Amino acid sequence: MADTIRLEKFDAAEYLNTAEDCALYLKEFVDDENQILLFSAITDITRQSALEVSKGNKEMGMEAIINAMEKIGVKIVITS
């Protein structure tokens, strides 16, 4: 009989409370060879940022997150 593994719902976005949190979270995936993890982290950050900005928290806007990332040495370049 196979063992059963129970997983609880986990959403990393719920733990991203500041622009610095977002920067440090994304930094963990920047050098990872698995781009799916990087895109997943970007999605988490984008969802949380949009939620916070909709509540009036401008300190969690994308500009604030990009500035926080640059402070820890990660440069973001957005191209079209």
Helices and strands as residue ranges (DSSP letters): G 12-15, H 19-30, H 35-54, G 58-60, H 62-71
